[in-house]
Amino acid sequence: MSIAAQIPLLRATVSSSCNILTDQYDAAFNEYMRRWSDIDKKTPGAIVLPTSEQDIQRTVQWAVKSSIPFVIKSGGHSEWSTIGINGIIIDLSQYSAIQVNKEAHTVILKGSVLSKEVAVRLADEGLCTGSADGTDLALGNGNTVGAIGYFLGGGASIVTSVLGYGSDQIVSVRMVSAKGDLIEVTQDTNPDLLWAIRGAGQYFGLITELTVECHPLSALGNQKGVIWAGSFVFPLDQIREVCSVMKIIMDDSRRATAGLMMIMAPPPARNPSLVIAARYTGDPQDAPNAFKDLYNLKPLVVNGSEVPIQNTSDGREAIGAKGDFKRFGIVGLQYFNENAFVQVADLWREMVAECPDAMNSAFNFQWDSRFPKTPKFDSAMSLHDRRYWQNNLIWHTDPKHRAKVDQYNERSIALMRGPDEANYVDYQNGTRVGPIERRYRPAGKLARLKKLKKEWDPNGVFTDQLL
């Protein structure tokens, strides 16, 4: 039976405010189909817009009973929030809320609430959390990233060494299971499932509500709730000299520096450049000294100032724009190989020469001078032993270059990884291909995840990952 034939059954189940779009030529349908990236974009059989937790639960129950596959869409940044004509999108954009408990230092996030919304609300209360609240480096522009998806997927940011990963902040969740049941997941009720959700939550159910830990703004190392943000722009031909200086800065754990070294062609001039997007957590007055050796290299452009934590992504709206072919290639590294990074710059030049529409792409090395803060509990999160990442942004417009641009991305990653596959690590929510052992380590942790997947989602309702 087709989806169209079964939609009346769904309409009879959900509330009257739950809109169900089925006309793929309708303007509203196409607006809700828009995503951060058009890679592998498909047209679903329907888009369901629940307005309550009950609507969400009943939609999942209907889909499971009718054997209709579905994906969940929140901020629209996920590469996996698209599905073909035989499935539906459950779009949570009409269900969103934030509830702050200042005394308990927690915040409840519901539905499609965005990271910027969370950051602003918490800052108003004198709080922050280890989230994509403008500081996210693993997902791009933190402002428009769905907050719940960010936390479930691990959640890396430039304050990871201070507050921990986003998944480390998770206290409890409300979840619609593969059976359609609405369950509470806490340390008391379902401790094993909570262990899995902290790092692999997107594979076990539809999370309608997430409670996460918050921290006083003073946890950022100052009383203002600010971080220092700056940028240094050098001609790409100066890459060896800059890399030598950066290696010293990145290995100096006395100072809480973090950021990206980006091989790119920034607008408006579009000259090949090495751009250092630098951050400093602590007293912002100490930042210039931490980066003094970069200043001494006489960059073409340099700026830096203290920025409220909730505003640090406000200058990156262009990256968050929907459409075009965009993708992040994110792998963990044990060290910074200067010679390999120089070769990556050559690859970037070659890519842009062959695929001029990829001019917006950037091959990036991400660093934190300190390792991520480790929580007091164990979880599915496997990345506390990595403070270096190759974090490439692929961005092009010509569909004919789709495979070619991906090949350049893969070649650059191979250069930075080196030949020893035993040390290969993938960001947990950065890919769903390749050996899963690179995302969940060690072997015992992966085995435990697979066992829990068979218990909670044996038929792969929420993807076949871990099965």
Order of alpha helices (4+ residues) and beta strands (2+ residues): alpha-beta-alpha-beta-alpha-beta-beta-beta-beta-alpha-beta-alpha-alpha-beta-beta-alpha-beta-beta-beta-alpha-beta-beta-alpha-alpha-beta-beta-alpha-beta-beta-alpha-beta-alpha
